[in-house]
Amino acid sequence: MAELSVPIAVAFGAATDPGLRRRINEDSYLAQAPLFLVADGMGGHNAGEIASATVVEVFEQLAGRESLSQAEVHEALATARRRVAALPPGGGAGAGTTLAGVVVADVDGDGYWLAVNLGDSRTYRLSDGIFEQVSVDHSFVQELVDAGELDAVQAHTDSRRNVITRAIGAGSDSEADYWLIPAEEGDRILVCSDGLSGELEQDAIHGILLAETDPQAAATRLVHEAMLRGGRDNITALVVDALAVRTRSARSNDRDTVPVGAPAADVEADFDIDADTLPRAAFSGGS
């Protein structure tokens, strides 16, 4: 059998919708190998859609390659940060965006998922029957969960769940978290904005990913189900399937994801309190 020409051969689907309550879709996404990313713009009148689109435009320049390294992703992220910071008054100045997703990586000839996260958009993985959230939300309620002050059920409905602690833009210089995940044939990756995860609990998301074998059908249904549950925010879902994975070296069977850098910083900015996603500094009290 001929060796696989790319580290991971994929099939994917993507769907997005402004939702039922918002006029503008501030979500942007990139679904083109080797990049599968979602950026959820924030800032309301500060044009979050411009910030998210700016980030995606930077990463689009890397599309079409067989794989990317963490250094290349980190460099693109730095460029995106500079471009968002340079947005002019009336054209996105002061806005910010989350970023989450995976890129295909090559580690010693093997196919890996390199997950990246800034904010509360999410990356999930379904593999060998195990469904797990890969990314860790950079949010106020996640800090409360980590501190034992909230459980996962309470966090899902807490009024502060839209307050994030890291972002691109919005006055933040916080770094992204990265994870390296050994890919397996049959892996299914979901990348989504919080408009999806805020409407659908994890069990419901899992059930849809199991029921819909085609990645486009799965992405479309996830967005549709989130609309049926209220559609209170912009909703974006990318579903990525690993059809084949190149493996040259003898890999451990350990399924743990490997974090490869996670510095932290708070987001500080002045934002419309009615925006869908808020930096921490824009929120004042309440539970």
C-alpha positions, -999 to 999 in steps of 0.1 A, spaced: 0 0 0 13 34 -9 22 57 20 -4 84 28 7 117 11 -6 139 40 -4 133 78 -42 131 80 -66 127 52 -99 144 61 -135 149 52 -153 179 67 -185 199 69 -193 234 81 -224 253 90 -231 288 104 -261 309 112 -266 343 129 -292 327 152 -327 340 160 -319 371 180 -289 387 162 -289 406 129 -252 402 121 -232 370 123 -199 379 140 -186 343 137 -160 336 110 -145 302 102 -119 285 81 -125 249 69 -97 241 45 -70 216 51 -48 217 71 -68 243 91 -102 241 108 -108 272 129 -137 291 144 -134 328 154 -163 343 174 -161 381 172 -171 402 201 -177 438 207 -212 445 194 -210 480 179 -172 477 178 -176 453 149 -166 419 162 -173 405 127 -144 425 114 -120 412 141 -130 376 135 -127 379 97 -93 396 100 -80 366 120 -94 341 95 -79 360 66 -44 357 81 -47 319 86 -62 315 51 -27 322 37 -16 289 52 -44 268 36 -34 241 12 -3 229 29 1 193 40 6 203 77 17 231 100 40 234 130 31 251 163 57 277 154 39 285 122 5 287 140 20 309 167 35 332 141 2 335 123 -15 342 156 9 370 163 3 385 129 -35 383 134 -31 400 168 -12 429 152 -38 433 124 -67 433 148 -50 458 170 -44 481 140 -81 481 129 -92 517 123 -119 537 141 -152 528 125 -136 497 110 -133 474 140 -111 494 164 -115 480 199 -131 448 188 -119 413 197 -124 377 188 -120 342 202 -101 315 182 -104 277 185 -98 247 164 -73 222 150 -46 221 124 -30 190 109 5 186 122 34 162 113 54 149 143 82 126 132 62 115 102 30 108 122 -3 126 119 -13 147 148 -40 172 156 -26 205 169 -54 222 189 -53 259 196 -76 280 218 -81 316 229 -115 323 245 -146 302 249 -151 287 214 -145 250 218 -129 219 203 -142 184 210 -129 150 199 -149 118 194 -125 89 192 -129 52 199 -163 59 215 -149 85 239 -163 120 235 -143 148 253 -138 185 252 -102 192 242 -100 229 248 -104 245 282 -126 276 282 -109 309 290 -140 322 308 -150 335 342 -173 306 349 -145 281 340 -124 297 367 -153 292 391 -156 256 381 -118 251 386 -121 267 420 -149 243 429 -175 271 432 -196 259 403 -202 225 388 -206 219 350 -244 220 351 -244 253 369 -218 267 346 -239 259 316 -267 282 328 -248 308 348 -255 344 338 -217 351 337 -209 323 311 -203 348 283 -175 366 301 -142 355 287 -107 360 301 -85 357 270 -90 369 234 -74 383 203 -78 420 204 -99 439 229 -67 451 246 -55 416 254 -20 403 249 -28 368 263 -13 338 247 -31 308 232 -32 273 247 -20 244 225 -24 207 226 -8 179 205 -31 149 200 -21 117 182 -46 113 155 -64 80 149 -83 68 119 -120 74 126 -114 105 148 -142 131 146 -133 167 156 -159 193 163 -150 230 165 -178 254 175 -186 288 187 -203 292 221 -236 298 203 -236 260 198 -222 249 232 -244 274 250 -276 259 236 -267 222 235 -254 202 264 -225 178 258 -246 147 257 -268 162 230 -238 172 209 -224 137 213 -256 121 202 -258 141 170 -222 134 161 -230 97 165 -262 98 146 -250 118 116 -222 99 98 -217 125 71 -197 155 85 -217 181 65 -249 166 78 -236 166 113 -225 203 111 -259 213 96 -279 194 122 -259 207 151 -266 243 140 -303 235 134 -307 219 169 -291 249 185 -316 271 167 -344 250 180 -331 254 215 -333 292 213 -306 303 189 -297 332 211 -262 338 197 -244 333 164 -238 296 158 -210 279 139 -200 242 137 -171 225 119 -170 187 118 -138 171 107 -133 133 102 -99 116 99 -103 91 70 -67 79 72 -37 88 94 -1 84 85 19 65 112 56 58 107 69 56 143 58 33 171 34 55 191 23 49 227 -13 39 232 -17 67 257 -47 87 245 -40 117 267 -37 150 250 -4 168 255 -5 205 264 24 224 247 22 258 263 -5 277 282 5 312 295 -24 332 309 -35 368 309 -67 388 316 -86 406 288 -90 443 295 -112 464 272 -143 487 272 -172 468 256 -209 471 251 -224 452 280 -252 439 256 -226 422 234 -229 384 230 -194 376 243 -177 400 268 -141 404 281 -139 402 318 -134 440 323 -167 448 307 -187 427 332 -196 441 367 -210 417 392 -241 397 392 -246 359 394 
